[in-house]
Amino acid sequence: MTRFFVTALLLSSSTLWAQNGPYTLNAKLAGTKSPAKAYLRYMEGSTAKMDSAQLQNGVFSFKGTVDNPTQATLFVDKLGTGFSRTRPIATTTVYLEPGTITVTSPDSLDNAVVSGTPLNADYQKLTIMLKPTSEKMSQLMKEYRALTPEQRKNKEIEESLDKRYEVIEADQKKVKAQFIKENPKSLVSLNTLQRYDYTPEYAEVGPMFDGLSDALKNSKDGQEYAKQLASVKATSIGAMAPEFTQADTAGKAVALSSFRGKYVLVDFWASWCGPCRAENPNVVKNFHQYKDKNFTVLGVSLDRPNAKEAWLKAIHKDGLDWTQVSDLKFWDNEVAKQYGIRSIPQNFLIGPDGKIVAKNVRGEELGKKLNEFLVAKP
């Protein structure tokens, strides 16, 4: 399911200009009792930090000091058995900034209201604006989880869920764009723009970034996002695909320009990426269908350091009979950074002249697009 399943978890923090000082986070979740435990996760530079607190009659607190306003995630585990990524745990976003932050709820963290400081007030405003679409998305996910394995394989059900997901996602984007436009000085706006879309289009996000205050754009995070925008712009449809060279499975250097004269699908994936592996049979099918029509695939793997064997095994198991390259640097893959890749799978269809003619075409859309360029095109 192209848009419904392919998501990425972006739990990163953000900082702005110097607003350092102590903070206190006081929380009261009336319906959450012992042995529940709370966790506060945030980034300090490039290091992930985690603090914890035991709930006493639904009450807990955190204290600390921040050098800059920092976005954090607050978790509450009702079982109190320890933080886990493998089972559902209630979460909410808070901004750590100087002052007293208050988190209150009549029951659980799911319905918490965060207040007390300017950025948390801004984020609460965004949360309220998004509530109608968030509830629709939650209902959609609930329906999906209730499906049997057989129903999840049903094409009609899949397409129906996918269409509903796309409608809700589009509505969420409208709300986020409105908030960003109305709050050009808020760090929340920059953070919202950073997470606006896993595969952003420059024509959409570029003007929103331009509308932010100079202070935001010149901040550390603003400058980092500007670099991402440059990559997005450089890989827009119609642009010349950025040249790159990377080693193949045998260590031989392979340049993108060596495929000039052919249609080539530059496919970003990894052996550890479930959605990528699920899409591979579709890429294999289209590769064999069109490989004799001036078409090929160039795989770029984001496999981890020291994981070459896993990469090679995945290539063999999935039957990927085309050129594969990687520097085995995980998300720091040089080509991935050059192309602004923040989630996978992603792909770019490049024409014989080296220009990008399509992006992120998967499922049936890949076959349709290849037919358009390789068969139907006069």
NUZAPA-591931 format. One line per 2 residues: number of its first residue (from 1); for each residue x negated, y negated, z of N, C-alpha, C. Coordinates in steps of 0.05 Angstrom, whole numbers, plus 5000, padded with zeros to 4 digits. Atoms other than C-alpha are relative to their C-alpha. Layout:
NUM	X/Y/Z/X/Y/Z/X/Y/Z | ... $
% end
This chain:
1	4983/5023/5000/5000/5000/5000/4982/4975/5000 | 5020/5020/5005/4960/4942/4973/4997/4979/5022 $
3	5002/5022/4981/4976/4883/5019/5008/5009/5028 | 4990/4992/4973/5011/4920/5076/4979/5013/5017 $
5	5019/4984/4984/4954/4966/5096/4973/4987/5002 | 5028/5010/5001/4891/4928/5076/4998/4975/5016 $
7	5004/5023/4982/4879/4882/5135/4974/5003/5014 | 5025/5000/4986/4819/4864/5175/5003/4986/5027 $
9	4999/5012/4974/4809/4848/5248/4979/4979/5003 | 5019/5022/4998/4777/4780/5256/5001/4989/5029 $
11	5001/5010/4972/4762/4771/5330/4974/4985/5004 | 5024/5016/4997/4711/4716/5325/5008/4974/5015 $
13	4995/5024/4986/4704/4653/5365/4992/4976/4983 | 5006/5024/5015/4698/4581/5342/4992/4978/5019 $
15	5009/5021/4984/4662/4521/5368/5002/4973/4986 | 4999/5026/5013/4666/4446/5356/4979/4983/5012 $
17	5020/5018/4989/4628/4385/5378/4999/5003/5031 | 5005/4996/4971/4602/4380/5450/5023/4991/5017 $
19	4979/5005/4980/4659/4385/5500/4995/5021/5022 | 5007/4979/4981/4624/4425/5554/5010/4994/5028 $
21	4991/5003/4972/4645/4437/5626/5013/5025/5010 | 4988/4977/4988/4678/4485/5673/5030/5003/4993 $
23	4972/4995/5004/4745/4518/5660/5010/5020/5021 | 4987/4980/4983/4794/4557/5703/5025/5009/4986 $
25	4977/4988/5012/4845/4604/5674/5016/5014/5022 | 4982/4989/4980/4903/4619/5721/5024/5013/4985 $
27	4978/4986/5013/4954/4671/5699/5019/5013/5020 | 4980/4986/4984/5019/4698/5727/5019/5013/4981 $
29	4982/4984/5017/5055/4754/5691/5018/5015/5019 | 4982/4991/4979/5115/4767/5735/5007/5030/4998 $
31	4992/4973/5003/5132/4834/5705/4978/5020/4998 | 5023/4982/5002/5062/4863/5705/4987/5004/5027 $
33	5010/4994/4973/5038/4897/5769/4976/5017/4999 | 5022/4981/4998/4980/4938/5794/5009/5027/4991 $
35	5029/5004/5001/4941/4976/5771/4991/4985/4975 | 5008/5014/5025/4941/4930/5710/4974/4984/5004 $
37	5026/5014/4999/4875/4897/5692/4999/4982/4975 | 5003/5020/5021/4860/4835/5650/4971/4999/4990 $
39	5026/5003/5012/4802/4825/5602/5000/4975/4983 | 5004/5024/5016/4776/4761/5570/4976/5004/4982 $
41	5021/4996/5019/4736/4769/5507/4995/4975/4983 | 5008/5024/5016/4698/4713/5472/4972/5003/4991 $
43	5027/5000/5011/4634/4698/5435/4984/4978/5013 | 5019/5020/4991/4574/4662/5464/4977/5001/4981 $
45	5020/4999/5022/4531/4646/5404/5008/5024/4983 | 4994/4976/5015/4526/4713/5368/5005/5024/5017 $
47	4997/4978/4981/4537/4754/5431/5029/5001/5010 | 4973/4996/4990/4605/4783/5449/4999/5002/5031 $
49	4999/5000/4971/4623/4771/5522/5027/5011/5009 | 4976/4988/4989/4675/4808/5564/5001/4996/5030 $
51	4996/5003/4971/4701/4789/5633/5026/5015/5007 | 4976/4986/4992/4753/4827/5673/5010/4991/5027 $
53	4988/5007/4975/4800/4816/5731/5023/5018/5007 | 4978/4983/4991/4847/4859/5772/5025/4983/5006 $
55	4975/5014/4994/4920/4837/5775/5009/5006/5029 | 4989/4997/4974/4949/4825/5844/5028/4987/5000 $
57	4973/5010/5002/5025/4819/5842/5004/4983/4974 | 4997/5014/5026/5019/4797/5769/4982/4976/4997 $
59	5017/5024/5000/4968/4743/5785/4970/5008/4996 | 5029/4997/5004/4896/4738/5760/4988/4974/4991 $
61	5013/5025/5009/4845/4685/5743/4972/5005/4990 | 5027/4999/5010/4780/4673/5706/4988/4972/5004 $
63	5013/5025/4998/4729/4618/5717/4973/5002/4985 | 5025/5001/5014/4669/4597/5675/4994/4973/4990 $
65	5009/5025/5012/4633/4543/5637/4995/5005/4970 | 5004/4998/5029/4633/4531/5562/4983/4976/4990 $
67	5015/5022/5012/4584/4490/5521/5017/4986/4979 | 4982/5011/5020/4638/4479/5468/5026/5014/5003 $
69	4974/4986/5001/4712/4495/5461/4997/5027/4985 | 5003/4973/5011/4716/4570/5447/5026/5015/4999 $
71	4976/4983/5002/4772/4613/5421/4994/5027/5012 | 5003/4974/4986/4781/4676/5463/5025/5016/4998 $
73	4977/4982/4999/4827/4736/5467/5003/5011/5028 | 4993/4989/4974/4861/4755/5531/5015/5026/4997 $
75	4988/4974/5001/4879/4828/5540/5011/5008/5027 | 4991/4988/4975/4921/4862/5593/5007/5029/4996 $
77	4996/4971/5001/4918/4937/5603/5017/5008/5024 | 4981/4994/4978/4979/4958/5644/4991/5025/5016 $
79	5009/4976/4986/4946/5025/5661/4976/4995/5018 | 5023/5006/4983/4884/4993/5690/4978/5020/4997 $
81	5020/4979/5004/4841/5049/5662/4976/4991/4985 | 5023/5009/5015/4794/5006/5622/5008/4990/4972 $
83	4995/5011/5026/4791/4966/5558/4997/5022/4979 | 5000/4979/5021/4807/5009/5497/5009/4988/4973 $
85	4992/5008/5027/4810/4997/5422/5018/5021/4987 | 4985/4977/5013/4847/5063/5410/5029/5002/5009 $
87	4971/5000/4993/4914/5048/5444/5010/4971/5003 | 4989/5027/4999/4961/4988/5444/4996/4987/5026 $
89	5004/5016/4976/4943/4934/5494/5010/4972/4993 | 4989/5027/5006/4980/4867/5499/4977/4979/4999 $
91	5020/5021/5003/4939/4807/5476/5013/4973/4995 | 4992/5027/5009/4944/4732/5467/4975/4984/4997 $
93	5023/5018/5004/4897/4677/5444/5000/4977/5019 | 5003/5023/4983/4871/4625/5491/4975/4984/4991 $
95	5024/5016/5005/4822/4567/5482/4987/4993/5026 | 5015/5007/4976/4768/4561/5534/4988/4973/4996 $
97	5010/5028/5002/4755/4487/5544/5002/4988/5029 | 5000/5011/4973/4742/4443/5605/5029/4993/5010 $
99	4973/5005/4988/4803/4439/5651/5012/5026/5011 | 4985/4977/4990/4855/4486/5680/5020/5010/4980 $
101	4983/4987/5019/4888/4534/5633/5020/5017/5014 | 4980/4985/4986/4954/4564/5654/5014/5020/4980 $
103	4987/4979/5016/4983/4630/5627/5023/5011/5017 | 4977/4991/4985/5054/4647/5649/5019/5016/4983 $
105	4980/4983/5013/5106/4699/5631/5019/5012/5020 | 4981/4987/4982/5170/4726/5662/4996/5030/5001 $
107	5004/4971/5001/5147/4796/5643/4971/5007/4994 | 5026/4990/5008/5085/4814/5603/4985/4979/4983 $
109	5016/5018/5016/5030/4781/5563/5012/4996/4972 | 4987/5003/5026/5071/4792/5500/5016/4975/4997 $
111	4983/5024/5000/5116/4734/5519/4987/4977/5015 | 5014/5020/4984/5063/4690/5552/5000/4973/4987 $
113	5002/5028/5009/5061/4614/5546/4973/4990/5012 | 5026/5010/4992/4992/4583/5548/5000/4969/4999 $
115	4998/5029/4999/4986/4510/5570/4977/4989/5018 | 5019/5012/4981/4944/4460/5610/4978/4984/4987 $
117	5021/5014/5013/4893/4436/5559/5008/4994/4971 | 4991/5008/5027/4898/4401/5491/5000/5021/4978 $
119	5001/4980/5021/4876/4458/5446/5020/5022/5005 | 4980/4980/4994/4920/4508/5482/5028/4990/4994 $
121	4975/5012/5008/4978/4460/5472/5004/5001/4970 | 4999/4998/5029/4962/4457/5398/5006/5029/4991 $
123	4996/4972/5008/4958/4533/5393/5028/5009/5007 | 4973/4993/4993/5024/4540/5430/5020/4989/4980 $
125	4983/5012/5020/5056/4493/5380/5000/5017/4974 | 5002/4983/5023/5031/4536/5323/5014/5027/5004 $
127	4987/4975/4993/5055/4599/5358/5030/4998/4998 | 4971/5005/5001/5125/4570/5364/5009/4997/4971 $
129	4993/5003/5029/5125/4550/5290/5000/5027/4986 | 5003/4974/5013/5104/4620/5271/5019/5022/5011 $
131	4985/4979/4986/5152/4657/5317/5021/5014/4982 | 4980/4986/5018/5208/4671/5265/4987/5020/4982 $
133	5014/4981/5018/5159/4702/5216/4985/5022/5015 | 5014/4980/4984/5120/4737/5271/5020/5022/5009 $
135	4980/4980/4992/5184/4771/5295/5008/5018/4976 | 4994/4983/5024/5199/4794/5223/4977/5019/4995 $
137	5023/4982/5004/5129/4822/5217/4999/5022/5020 | 5000/4980/4979/5135/4858/5283/5022/5021/4994 $
139	4979/4981/5007/5201/4889/5260/4992/5018/4977 | 5010/4985/5023/5169/4911/5195/4980/5022/5009 $
141	5019/4981/4990/5112/4944/5232/5014/5022/5017 | 4985/4981/4984/5161/4978/5279/5014/5020/4982 $
143	4987/4982/5019/5199/5007/5220/4979/5019/4987 | 5021/4983/5012/5134/5032/5189/4991/5022/5020 $
145	5009/4980/4981/5112/5066/5253/5021/5022/5005 | 4978/4981/4996/5180/5101/5256/5002/5020/4977 $
147	4998/4983/5024/5170/5133/5187/4986/5027/5005 | 5013/4974/4999/5153/5206/5181/4976/5000/4980 $
149	5022/4999/5019/5088/5226/5144/5010/5003/4971 | 4989/4996/5027/5131/5248/5085/5012/4973/4989 $
151	4988/5025/5009/5168/5181/5083/4978/4980/4993 | 5022/5019/5006/5102/5143/5084/4988/5005/4973 $
153	5011/4993/5026/5083/5179/5020/5021/4994/4978 | 4979/5006/5019/5149/5159/4987/4995/4974/4986 $
155	5008/5024/5015/5134/5109/4932/5020/4978/5002 | 4979/5020/4998/5201/5073/4936/4999/4986/5027 $
157	5002/5012/4973/5194/5063/5011/4975/4983/5002 | 5025/5015/4999/5122/5040/5003/5004/4973/4986 $
159	4996/5025/5015/5141/4989/4950/5018/4981/5014 | 4981/5017/4986/5199/4963/4991/4986/4986/5024 $
161	5014/5012/4977/5156/4953/5053/4979/4980/4990 | 5021/5018/5010/5101/4921/5011/5012/4974/4991 $
163	4987/5024/5009/5149/4871/4980/5009/4983/5024 | 4992/5015/4976/5177/4852/5048/4976/4988/5014 $
165	5025/5011/4988/5106/4844/5075/4991/4975/4986 | 5010/5022/5016/5087/4798/5018/5017/4975/5004 $
167	4982/5023/4995/5149/4754/5030/4994/4987/5027 | 5005/5010/4973/5135/4748/5104/4973/4986/5001 $
169	5027/5011/5000/5061/4735/5092/5001/4972/4986 | 4997/5026/5014/5079/4679/5042/5013/4979/5018 $
171	4986/5019/4982/5126/4647/5093/4981/4992/5022 | 5019/5006/4979/5071/4651/5146/4979/4980/4990 $
173	5019/5018/5011/5023/4616/5100/5011/4972/4997 | 4987/5027/5002/5072/4559/5088/5000/4986/5027 $
175	5000/5011/4973/5078/4549/5163/4972/4991/5009 | 5028/5006/4993/5003/4551/5173/4990/4975/4985 $
177	5008/5023/5016/4992/4501/5116/5012/4975/5011 | 4986/5023/4988/5043/4454/5148/4986/4991/5025 $
179	5013/5007/4974/5009/4458/5216/4973/4987/4994 | 5026/5011/5007/4940/4445/5185/5003/4971/4990 $
181	4995/5027/5011/4967/4384/5147/5007/4981/5022 | 4990/5018/4979/5001/4356/5209/4980/4996/5023 $
183	5019/5001/4978/4942/4368/5256/4971/5001/4990 | 5026/5000/5013/4879/4349/5217/4976/4997/5019 $
185	5022/5004/4981/4838/4334/5280/4996/5023/5019 | 5000/4979/4980/4852/4398/5318/4982/5024/4991 $
187	5016/4977/5005/4802/4455/5322/5018/5024/4993 | 4982/4978/5006/4863/4501/5319/5006/5000/4970 $
189	4995/5001/5029/4874/4477/5247/4977/5013/4985 | 5023/4988/5013/4803/4496/5227/5000/5030/5004 $
191	4999/4971/4995/4810/4564/5261/5022/5013/4984 | 4978/4989/5016/4877/4575/5226/4992/5002/4971 $
193	5009/5000/5028/4845/4558/5159/4980/5022/4996 | 5020/4979/5002/4788/4606/5173/5013/5028/4997 $
195	4986/4975/5001/4839/4662/5180/5025/4999/4982 | 4977/5004/5016/4888/4637/5129/5006/5023/4981 $
197	4997/4978/5019/4876/4694/5080/4974/5015/4999 | 5025/4984/5002/4827/4752/5077/4987/4997/4973 $
199	5011/5004/5026/4819/4739/5003/5010/4973/4989 | 4989/5027/5007/4830/4663/4996/4994/4991/4972 $
201	5004/5012/5026/4837/4625/4932/4992/4971/5004 | 5010/5027/4995/4798/4560/4927/5020/4978/4995 $
203	4980/5020/5007/4854/4522/4894/5020/4995/5023 | 4981/5002/4978/4896/4536/4956/4987/4989/5026 $
205	5012/5007/4974/4848/4529/5015/4981/4976/4998 | 5018/5023/5004/4800/4477/4986/5012/4974/5008 $
207	4987/5026/4992/4849/4418/4991/5006/4999/5030 | 4993/5000/4971/4869/4439/5062/4975/4993/5016 $
209	5025/5006/4986/4796/4437/5084/4993/4971/4996 | 5006/5028/5006/4786/4369/5050/5017/4982/5017 $
211	4982/5017/4984/4845/4343/5091/4994/4999/5029 | 5007/5001/4972/4813/4358/5158/4983/4976/5006 $
213	5016/5023/4992/4778/4304/5198/4971/5004/4994 | 5029/4998/5005/4705/4289/5185/4986/5014/5023 $
215	5012/4987/4976/4689/4311/5256/5002/5031/4998 | 4997/4971/5003/4717/4381/5242/4983/5010/4977 $
217	5015/4990/5023/4686/4387/5173/4969/5000/5005 | 5028/5002/4995/4618/4366/5200/4991/5017/5024 $
219	5006/4983/4977/4622/4413/5261/4985/5025/4990 | 5014/4975/5008/4582/4478/5261/5018/5019/4985 $
221	4981/4982/5013/4643/4519/5244/5010/4989/4974 | 4991/5013/5025/4665/4468/5192/4979/5004/4978 $
223	5021/4996/5020/4598/4473/5157/4998/5029/4991 | 5000/4972/5007/4600/4549/5160/5023/5006/4981 $
225	4977/4995/5017/4670/4549/5129/4995/4987/4972 | 5007/5013/5026/4645/4500/5075/4983/5019/4983 $
227	5016/4980/5015/4594/4553/5056/5017/5022/4988 | 4982/4979/5009/4648/4605/5051/5017/4990/4976 $
229	4984/5012/5022/4689/4558/5007/4984/4998/4975 | 5017/5002/5024/4630/4549/4961/4999/5027/4986 $
231	5000/4973/5011/4628/4625/4952/5027/5006/4986 | 4973/4996/5012/4703/4627/4940/5003/4985/4974 $
233	4998/5016/5025/4698/4572/4888/4983/5013/4978 | 5019/4988/5019/4639/4607/4854/5011/5026/4988 $
235	4989/4974/5010/4680/4671/4847/5030/4997/4993 | 4973/5004/5009/4745/4640/4823/5004/5012/4972 $
237	4994/4990/5027/4779/4668/4761/4992/4979/4979 | 5009/5019/5021/4747/4636/4700/4971/4992/5004 $
239	5028/5008/4995/4680/4624/4734/4981/5022/4991 | 5021/4980/5007/4615/4658/4713/4994/5016/5026 $
241	5006/4984/4976/4604/4716/4761/4972/4996/5009 | 5028/5005/4990/4544/4701/4805/4982/5024/4995 $
243	5019/4979/5006/4484/4741/4784/4989/5012/5025 | 5013/4987/4977/4455/4792/4832/4985/5024/4991 $
245	5016/4975/5005/4405/4849/4835/4999/5015/5027 | 5002/4984/4975/4408/4906/4886/4992/5028/4992 $
247	5011/4973/5005/4379/4976/4892/5023/5020/4998 | 4981/4978/5002/4418/5037/4869/4993/5023/5019 $
249	5004/4977/4982/4420/5105/4903/4972/5011/4999 | 5027/4990/5004/4351/5121/4876/4979/4979/5007 $
251	5018/5021/4993/4321/5055/4898/4993/4982/4976 | 5006/5016/5024/4320/5026/4827/5017/4975/5000 $
253	4987/5026/5000/4337/4952/4820/5020/4999/4977 | 4979/5002/5021/4403/4941/4782/5010/4971/5001 $
255	4990/5027/5002/4423/4872/4757/5028/5000/4988 | 4973/5002/5012/4495/4852/4743/4998/4993/4971 $
257	5002/5008/5028/4472/4820/4678/4994/5023/4981 | 5006/4977/5017/4450/4889/4653/5026/5012/4988 $
259	4974/4990/5010/4525/4903/4642/5013/4981/4981 | 4989/5020/5018/4535/4842/4598/5008/5012/4974 $
261	4989/4988/5025/4577/4859/4537/5022/5020/5006 | 4979/4981/4992/4623/4905/4577/5019/4987/5020 $
263	4983/5006/4977/4682/4897/4623/4990/5016/5023 | 5010/4985/4977/4656/4915/4692/5015/4992/5025 $
265	4986/5004/4975/4694/4923/4757/4979/5001/5022 | 5018/5000/4977/4649/4901/4814/5017/5006/5025 $
267	4982/4989/4979/4679/4942/4871/4985/5001/5027 | 5012/5001/4973/4661/4925/4944/5015/5020/5018 $
269	4988/4979/4984/4672/4985/4990/4979/5010/5020 | 5019/4988/4982/4639/5028/5043/5010/5028/5008 $
271	4992/4972/4992/4639/5101/5066/5017/5000/5024 | 4985/5001/4975/4668/5080/5133/5027/4986/4998 $
273	4976/5016/5004/4725/5040/5103/5023/5018/4990 | 4978/4983/5007/4790/5080/5104/5016/4991/4976 $
275	4985/5010/5023/4830/5035/5056/4984/5002/4974 | 5017/4997/5024/4770/5037/5008/5001/5028/4990 $
277	5001/4971/5008/4767/5113/5008/5027/5008/4989 | 4973/4994/5010/4843/5115/4998/5004/4990/4972 $
279	4998/5012/5027/4836/5070/4937/4982/5013/4980 | 5019/4989/5019/4778/5108/4907/5012/5019/4979 $
281	4989/4983/5021/4820/5162/4872/5013/4983/4977 | 4988/5017/5020/4856/5105/4835/4978/4988/4982 $
283	5022/5011/5015/4790/5074/4814/4988/5022/4982 | 5011/4977/5015/4764/5143/4792/5018/5005/4975 $
285	4981/4995/5022/4827/5154/4750/4997/4980/4978 | 5002/5021/5020/4821/5087/4715/4972/4999/4987 $
287	5027/4998/5012/4746/5095/4705/4999/5020/4977 | 5001/4979/5020/4755/5160/4667/5019/4994/4977 $
289	4981/5007/5021/4814/5132/4628/4989/4979/4981 | 5009/5023/5017/4778/5070/4603/4970/4998/4996 $
291	5030/5002/5003/4703/5086/4606/4991/5001/4971 | 5008/4999/5028/4702/5098/4531/5011/4976/4985 $
293	4989/5024/5012/4735/5030/4518/4985/4975/5009 | 5017/5023/4992/4676/4985/4537/5005/4991/5029 $
295	4994/5006/4972/4691/4990/4612/4983/5018/5018 | 5013/4984/4980/4652/5012/4673/5005/4988/5027 $
297	4998/5010/4973/4649/5003/4748/4973/4998/5013 | 5025/5003/4985/4593/4977/4792/5008/4998/5030 $
299	4993/5000/4972/4602/4996/4865/4979/4986/5017 | 5018/5014/4981/4572/4952/4920/5009/5009/5028 $
301	4992/4989/4974/4572/4987/4987/4990/4983/5023 | 5007/5014/4975/4573/4953/5055/4994/5020/5022 $
303	5007/4981/4980/4547/5014/5090/4979/4989/5019 | 5017/5009/4979/4508/5006/5154/4970/5007/4996 $
305	5028/4992/5001/4432/5008/5163/4997/5029/5009 | 5005/4972/4993/4406/5079/5168/5024/5018/4993 $
307	4977/4983/5007/4471/5105/5137/5000/5007/4971 | 5001/4994/5029/4447/5121/5067/5012/5028/4995 $
309	4989/4973/5004/4465/5195/5076/5031/4999/4999 | 4971/5002/5000/4537/5177/5093/5010/4987/4975 $
311	4994/5013/5026/4539/5131/5032/4999/5020/4977 | 5003/4980/5022/4514/5186/4986/5021/5022/5001 $
313	4980/4979/4996/4561/5238/5015/5027/4990/4990 | 4974/5011/5008/4621/5192/5004/5001/4997/4969 $
315	5001/5002/5029/4599/5179/4932/5006/5027/4987 | 4997/4973/5011/4595/5254/4919/5029/5010/5005 $
317	4974/4989/4993/4659/5272/4956/5023/4987/4985 | 4979/5014/5013/4701/5218/4923/4997/5000/4969 $
319	5004/4998/5029/4672/5232/4853/4996/4973/4987 | 5005/5027/5011/4647/5161/4841/4977/5002/4979 $
321	5019/4994/5022/4612/5174/4774/4991/4974/4986 | 5010/5025/5012/4587/5103/4763/4977/4989/5018 $
323	5023/5011/4985/4528/5060/4786/5009/4989/5027 | 4995/5009/4973/4526/5047/4860/4975/4985/5011 $
325	5022/5014/4988/4483/4995/4895/5007/4992/5029 | 4997/5010/4973/4472/4973/4967/4973/4993/5012 $
327	5024/5005/4984/4421/4942/5014/5003/5010/5028 | 4994/4987/4974/4453/4979/5073/4997/4980/5023 $
329	5000/5021/4979/4462/4915/5113/5027/4995/5012 | 4973/5003/4988/4535/4925/5132/5012/4974/4990 $
331	4988/5025/5009/4571/4858/5131/4980/4978/4992 | 5020/5018/5009/4505/4823/5119/4989/5007/4972 $
333	5007/4993/5027/4500/4855/5050/4998/4974/4984 | 5006/5026/5013/4469/4799/5008/5020/4994/4978 $
335	4980/5004/5022/4517/4809/4949/5027/4993/5012 | 4974/5006/4987/4577/4810/4996/5001/4971/5010 $
337	5001/5028/4990/4555/4744/5027/5002/4981/4976 | 5000/5017/5024/4543/4715/4957/5028/4997/4989 $
339	4973/5000/5011/4614/4734/4937/5021/4993/5021 | 4982/5008/4979/4645/4711/5002/5018/5022/5011 $
341	4984/4977/4992/4669/4780/5022/5003/5000/5030 | 4994/4999/4971/4703/4781/5091/5017/5024/5007 $
343	4985/4976/4995/4744/4844/5083/4996/5018/4975 | 5001/4981/5022/4742/4907/5040/5023/5019/5002 $
345	5011/5003/5027/4763/4935/4992/5006/4973/4987 | 4996/5023/5018/4755/4877/4945/4986/5006/4973 $
347	5013/4996/5026/4738/4876/4871/5003/4976/4982 | 5001/5022/5020/4723/4829/4813/4997/5013/4973 $
349	5002/4990/5028/4737/4847/4740/4986/4978/4984 | 5017/5019/5015/4684/4813/4697/5001/5008/4971 $
351	4998/4995/5029/4691/4805/4622/4973/5002/4987 | 5025/4996/5014/4638/4818/4569/4982/4975/5000 $
353	5015/5024/5000/4617/4745/4572/4990/4992/5028 | 5009/5005/4973/4603/4749/4646/5018/4983/5018 $
355	4981/5015/4984/4664/4710/4669/5020/5018/5014 | 4980/4985/4984/4712/4734/4723/5027/4997/4987 $
357	4973/5001/5013/4779/4752/4691/5022/5009/5019 | 4979/4991/4981/4815/4783/4751/4986/5006/5027 $
359	5011/4995/4973/4806/4793/4826/5019/5017/5016 | 4985/4984/4981/4829/4844/4877/5024/5014/4987 $
361	4979/4984/5014/4869/4888/4829/4997/5029/5009 | 5001/4973/4989/4886/4954/4862/5026/5014/4994 $
363	4976/4985/5005/4937/5009/4857/5008/4999/4970 | 4991/5000/5028/4980/5006/4794/4991/4974/4986 $
365	5008/5025/5012/4959/4934/4783/4973/5002/4985 | 5026/4996/5012/4888/4957/4766/5003/5012/4972 $
367	4996/4987/5026/4912/5002/4709/5014/4980/4981 | 4986/5020/5017/4959/4947/4683/4980/4979/4990 $
369	5019/5021/5008/4903/4896/4682/4979/5011/4980 | 5019/4988/5019/4854/4943/4647/5013/5005/4973 $
371	4985/4996/5025/4907/4961/4596/5003/4973/4985 | 4996/5026/5012/4919/4887/4584/4974/4990/4985 $
373	5025/5009/5012/4845/4873/4569/4988/5019/4980 | 5014/4980/5016/4823/4938/4538/5017/5014/4978 $
375	4983/4987/5020/4883/4963/4499/5019/4981/4987 | 4979/5018/5011/4938/4911/4490/4987/4975/4987 $
377	5012/5025/5010/4890/4853/4477/4991/5004/4971 | 5008/4997/5028/4881/4842/4402/4970/4997/4995 $
% end
